[in-house]
Amino acid sequence: MEQREIPRLGRAVSCVGFGAWQLGGTLDLRLVNVVWVNDALTAQGKVREEVAEGAKKRLHLDVWCEKPDGTKATVGTATVLQ
């Protein structure tokens, strides 16, 4: 399956709807770099897999936050039921 880029994690929520997160979404995130109080972070995500679950499908995403220089500050995974 082709991976799709999602420029912002918030956009992923908009894409599948907030209800999708409430009905069985997960988020597992790890801090992998120092984040200071005034650091600007950009949430990113990529759909890794789509799996059928009855009449719906579950999206598995790779998610991360980047600093302006491209350094990853957090990395993780998320799922949503669409």
Beta strands, then each sheet from edge to edge (+ up, - down):
strand 1: 4-6
strand 2: 26-31
strand 3: 42-53
strand 4: 56-66
strand 5: 72-81
sheet 1: 1+ 3- 4+ 5- 2+
end
